[in-house]
């Protein structure tokens, strides 16, 4: 292959080396110069071009790319037509791409102009996704080098698609006092979607107390009904092989294969086996649709290539899937000089009080003041700043009830679409320099400034304590403090739900503050609850 500067008349059969623009004429790099193109060059007044002449023993880039792609083809992969020296392979069905790294390296070692690129091994591909691309770097490569690359590809077959196979799964969720039904329902929905993406279907979603006997009984019942894969999501994350869920698996006749994996999120995954079928005790991150170690392992089973404990141990390289919110961020480790961390208060006051029988509960008087005013006065007496109140239903009346208090109002016109819309509106209104926010309900009139200060004082993201939740008698309540690292995830919540599921998804980030104060458990949703609250007034 030779690069030459030629007149158009002398370039017939050569390849244009560079893009050419002249007097309205545009020709792309790599075009082969036939008589018609040469005539167009002459008419445009082009007198010289840089062209490439192929020599005996050269193979054109497109032919070379196509030949190598065909040598690489294996079951589950298809190829397309070549162009500009490139030809790609695609998945013909959904599955995992199996890559022999040494085989790929061997192809790439043949000649610098012959390149093969692939995703990481065990990449999940949908039908039509690119599995590899061959790019011939120059306009041609020596035919002898191409033949060697073809031989290596044909012998090693370094690429293979393991298609997902239809399978059935059962889900068991354990329950502790305070476990919200909405969290359980969201986990079911996320699990169903996760399974569907890899060819699986959810047969059943069972619930049981977070106790060894109860979980063991549920596992045994699931085994009797039959499954290809059993998933267990604990109300409390598994912390040890002797914890509730692994103990229940053993009691049901199962065997623990591996606890813990070097993939983040997903460290607390436990892999077990019962009668030859996989049982996975999932970490809290499985409640989120975000990619985690759970997906990596489940896909391996779905593709018929279950990971061994040794395989799991080798997943550390590439195992840092994303920067997770529960990990302390650099700005969290260095508070601003001379200042405390800035924690905002976010008051959700947009709801329609549909269970209250027509009255706006936030405007009902408790101790001579509107309920929402009592909440905001407690916040105003604490260090939390700014105080952002999200309005929606009866906006003007809520604003009038808070006259004179140091608040910023944000109106949510989509309040009818559910709690998540108010949460999103409030988060988006917070200043960029706040380190976290205390999410408060407008119907908690027993909230006090000292209690709020205790929650703010427990916030320590440098120690991994970036979610603070009050408890009373072991039951979790409100308000809940979330670090800034969780704001993006909070804005993505949809429907009539709050951010409670984030506590379950990131258990390692949660610090509980036992208050001994039932005020953290009291919100007023019904006329009966309001009547009971009035009876307790001094």
N, C-alpha and C positions, 0 to 999 in steps of 0.2 A: 504494500500500500504506500503510495507516494502522494505528498502534497505538492501541487504545482500551481504557478500563476500562468493562466492560459487565456488566449482569445476565445470568445464564444465558439468561433468556427472550429477551433482545434479541440473543443471539450466534449464532443459528442460521445456519450457513453460514460462520462465521468460523473462524479457526485459533487454537488454544490457543498462547499465546506462551511460557508457562513450564510446567514440570512442576508438577503439582498433586497434593497429598496431603491428603485430608480425610475423617475418620471412616471409615477403611477403604477409601476410594476412591483409586485411583492413576491419573492420566492423564498421558500423555507429552507433552512439548513437540511441537508440530506436528500434533497430532490435529485433524482437521476436526470441528467441533461439529455433529453431526446431531441429530435429535429424541431419539434414544435416549440419547445422551451428555448432552444437556441435562437430561433427566429424571433421570438418575443424579446430576448435579450438584445438582439441586433436592432430591432425597431425602437427599443428604449435607449439606444445609443451607448450601451455598455460595451466597453472595449476590452476590459480585463476582468477575470474572476479568479478566485482561489478555489481550486477543485481537487478532488481526490481521485486517483486512478487506482483501481484494484489490480493486483498482479496475480499471476498463476499461483495457486496455493492459498489464496484468500477466500474467505466465506463472508458474504455480506451480513451486516448486523442483524437484519430482520430474519434471514434464513437461519442464522446461528442461534438466535434467541428461540425461535420456534422449535428447532431440532432439540435443543437442550430441554425445553419445557416438555416435549413429548417423551424424552428419556426419563424425566422425573415423575411422570404421571403414575399414579397408583389408584387403587379403589377409593372412591369418595372425592376425587379431585378431577377437575376439568380445566381446559386451557382455552385461551381466546386467540384472536388473530394478532400477529406481531405488528409493531409500528415503532418507528424511531429507535430501533434496536432493543425494544422491550417486549416481553411476552410474560403474562402472569398466569398463575394457577389459582383456581377458586374452589371453594367447598361446594359440593353438589347437594349437601344436606347439612343440618345442624350437627355439630359434634366438636370434639377436641382435636387439635392438630398435634400429632406426635412428630417430634423433630429429633433426628439423630444429629446432634451437634457436630460430631466428628465427621460424619458424612457430608454435611454442608461445608465444613472447613476444607474437606478434601476436594470438593468441586471448585471452591474459590482459590485453592492453591495451584490449580492447573495453569492459569494464565491471568495476568493482571487485568486484561480486558474482558474477562468473563466473570460476572458477578451474580451471586444468588443471595437474596435476602428473604428472611422469614420472620414471622412474629416469634415471641418466646414459646418454648415448649409448653404444651397443654393449654394453649390459647383457645378460648371458646369462640367458635365461629358459627354464624348463622349461614343458611344456604345462600350462596352468592358472595360471601365475604372472601376477600383476597387471602390466600394461604401462602403465597410466595410470589416473588417477581424476579425474573431474569433480565438483567440489563447488560447488553454488550456495549462497553464504554466507547471504543473507537468505531469507525464506520465499517470495519471488518476485522476479523481475527484469523490467524493462521488455521487452515483447515485441520492440520495435524493436532493443534491444541484443542479445537472443538471436538475432535474425535475422542481424545483422552477424557475430556470432561463428560461427554456422553457415556463413555464406558464406565466411569466412576459412578455417575448418576444411576445408570441401569443396574449396576452391581449392588450399590449401597441402598438404593431407594430410600433416601434420608427423610422423606416426607410421607406421612400417612394420616388419613382422617379416621378417627374412631367415632362413628356416628352415635348420637344419643339414642338409647333404646327405650321404648315405652316402659314405664315402671309405675308402681303404686306406692304411696307413702301414707303413713298415719302420723298425726301430730298429737302429742300430749303436752298440755300446759299446766304447770302447778300453780297453786294459788295460796297466797298469804293474806292475812287481814290487811285491807287497804289496797289490794290489787284491783285496779280499775277494769271494768268490763270493756271499756273502749280500747284499752291497751291490748287485751286479749284478742279482741276482734281485729285490731290492726295487725297483730302478729299473724293471725290466721290468713288475712288477705295478702300480706307480704310473702308468707310461706307458699301460698297457692300460686302466686305469680312467679316466685323463684323456681318452683318445681316445673311449672308450665314451660319456662324458658329452656329447660333441659329435657323435655319430653315426659315429665312426670305428672301425675294427678294425685290430688289429695283425697283420700277415701273418707277420712274422719278427723275430727278435731275434738279430743277428749279433755276434760278438765278434772283435776283432783287436788286435794290439799297437798301442801309441800311437806309431806311426811313419808318416811321410808316405806311403811306398810302400804299406804295409799298409792304411792307411785309404783311400787312393785306389782300391786294388784292391777293397775291400769296397763302396765307393760304386759303382764300375763294375758289380760283380756285382749289386747291388741294382737298378740302372737296367736291366740286362738282364732281370731277373725282372719288373720293373714295379712302380710304386707311384704313388699320388696325392700322397704326402708322405713325405719321408725325414727322419728325426730322428737326429742324431749326438750322443751324450753322451761327452765326453772324460774320460779318467781324470784329466787335469789341465785346469783351466779355460782356455779360450782367452783369451790376454792381448793379442793383436795380430793384425792381418790377415795377418801373415807367420808365424803360429804353425802348429802341426802340422795341425789340422783344416782351417782355411781353405786352407792350401797343398795339402792333399789334394783338396779340392773343386775347386780350379783345375786340378790335375793330371788329375782325372777328366773335365775338360771343362766344369765349372760356372762360374758367374759370381757374384761377391760383390756383393750389393745394399746391405747395411747391416751394420755391426758396432757394437754398443752401442745401448742404448735408455734414455730417461729414465724408466724404471720400476724401482722397487726393492721387492722382489727381482726380479732379471731383467736387471740392467744388461749382463751379458756375452753376451746373445743375439746370434747372428750369423745373418743371413738371406741365403740364396743361392738360385740357380736352376740347374737342370740339365735341359736339353731342355724348358724351359717348365714344369717342375714344381718346387715349393718344396723346398728343402733347409734345414733349421734345425739349426744347431749350438747345442745347449742348454747353458745355464749349470748349475752345480752345484745351484741351487735347484730344478731340474726333478726331482731325485731325491726331493723332498718333495711330498706332495699339497697343500701349502698354495698358495693363490692367488699367482700371480706373473705377470710379464710374458710368460712362456711361454704361459699360458692365453689372455691377451688376443690374442696374435698367432695362435696356432693356431685359435682360434675364428673369427677373421676369414677365414682360409683355408677353414675348414669351412663357413662360411656363404656362400662364393662372393664375398667382398669383400676380396681380399688387400690388405694395407696397403702403400702405397708408402713409400720412404725418408722422404718428407716427412710422411706420416702418422705414422710412428714418431717423428719429431722433435717432433711436436705432442702427444705423450702425457705430457708432464711434469706438466701440471696434472691432478691426480688420480692421478698415477703413484706416489705414496708409498702403497703398498697396505697396509703394516702396519709397525709398529716391529719391525725384524728383530733377532734376538739378536746378530748380529755387529756391530751399531752400538753404540758405547760408550754406556752409560746414565749419567744424571747422578750416581747414587750411586757408580758405578765411577770417576768422574773425581775424586771427593773422598774419599780414604781418611779414616778416623776419625783425629782429631788425636792425635798421639803414638803411633799404633799402626800396625803393618804390616797388610796385608790378611790376612784370616782364610781360610785354605784348609783345607778338611776333607779327610780321606782316607776313601774308601769301598772296603771290601774285600768282594768278591763271593765268598762261601764257602758257597753253598747247594747246589751241584750234586751230582749222583749219581755222577760219574766213570764214566759208562757205557762209555767206551772203555778203561777201565783193567782190565777183567776181574774186577770184583767188589770190588776194594779202593777205599777212599776215598783218592784220591791226596793230598788235602790233609794227611792224617795220616801219610803215609810219611815216614820220617826221612831228612834230608839233613844231613850234618855233625852227627849226634846229636840233631837237633831236628825236630819235625814241620814239614813244608814251610810250612804256613800260619803257624806261629809265626815262622819266619825272615822272612817277608814283613812281618808286623806289627812285629817288632822293628826292622826297617829304618825303618818309618814312625815308630815311637816315638822313634827317634834323630834324626828330622827335625823341622822346625817345623810340620808338618802337624797340625792339631787342629780338631775332635775326630777320633778314629779310629772309624769306624762299621763294624762287621762284620755282614754280612747272612748269617744261617744258614738252613738248610733241612734237607737230608739229614743225618742223624746229628748233630742240633743239640747234644746234650749232650756228645758227644765233641769237637766243634769248640770248644765253650766251655771244656772241661777243658784242651784243648791250649794255650789262651791265658790261663790263670790267671796273675794277677799283672801283666798288661800293661794299659796305660791305654786300654781300649777300651769302647765302648758296643755292646751286641748288639741287633740287630733281627731278629726271626724272620720268615721269609717262608713262610707255610703253603702258598702256591701255587707253590712252587719247581719242581714237576713240569711246570708250564705253560711253562717256558722262562726264559732269562736275563733277558728284559725285565722279568719280575715282580720279580726280585731288585733290578734297577736301580731300578725304581719304588719299591720298599719302602725302599731306602736313601736315595734322593733325598728322599722324604717325611719321613724321620727327621732330616734335616740342620737345624741351627738357622737361623733366619731371617737372622741377621747374618753368615753366612759368604758370602764373595765368589765362591767356586768350590769345586770338589771334584776331587780326584785319584782317578780310578776305577782301582782296582787289582784284578788277578786274584790269587786265593789260591795259584796254582801257579807263581809266579815267584820261586823261592828265591834267585836271584842278585841280586835288587834290593838296592841299597845306599842309605844315607842321603845321601851326597854327590850321587848321581845324582838323587835326589828333590829335593834343594835346588836343583839346576840347573834342573829343570823349574819349580819354584815361582818361581825368580828370573826366568824368561822371561815370566811372566804379566804382561801390561801392557795391559789393556783400554782404557786411555786412548789407546793407539796402535793400537787395533784388534786387538791380539794377545790374544784371549780364549779360544783353544783352543791348548794346548801339547801337542805330540806328540814323543816321542823317536825318533830314527832311528839306524841303524847301517849304514854303507855305503850310504846312500840308501834303505834299507828302513824303513818305519814300524813302530814297536813299541808297547809298553805300559810303564807306565801312561799314561793320557791325562788332562790337566787341562782341565776344562770350566768356563767362567764361569757365574755364576748365571743369566745371561740365557738359557741353553740348558736350564735345569732343566725348564721346562714341557714343552718338546718331548721331552725325555728320558723324562718320565713318560708320554707318549702312545705310546711305542714298544710294539709288540705282538709276540708270538711268541718264538722262541728266537734272538733277535738282541740285540746290544748297541747302542751308540751310534756305531759306526764310521761309519755313513752320514752323520752330521752333519758330519764332516770334509769330505766330498765336497760336501755341500749348501752349506757356507759356507767355501769355500776362502780367501776374503779374510780370514777371522778366524783362520786357522791359522798358527802359527809352529812350525817344525820345529827341534828341538835335536839337532844331530849329536853323539852321545855317543861313538862309536867303541867302545861297550861292547856286545858281543853279548847281555848279560844282558837287554836290552830286547826281544830277539826270542825268548827262551827261555821257553816255558811247557810244562808236562808233561801231555800228554793220554793217552799210551799207555805200556804196559810197556816198549816199545823206547826211548821218549824218556826214561823214568826210568832205565833201565839206562845209557844214554849219559851222562846227568847224573851218575850215580854214578861212572862211569869217569873223569870229569873232576875228581872231588874230590881235593884235595891229600892 
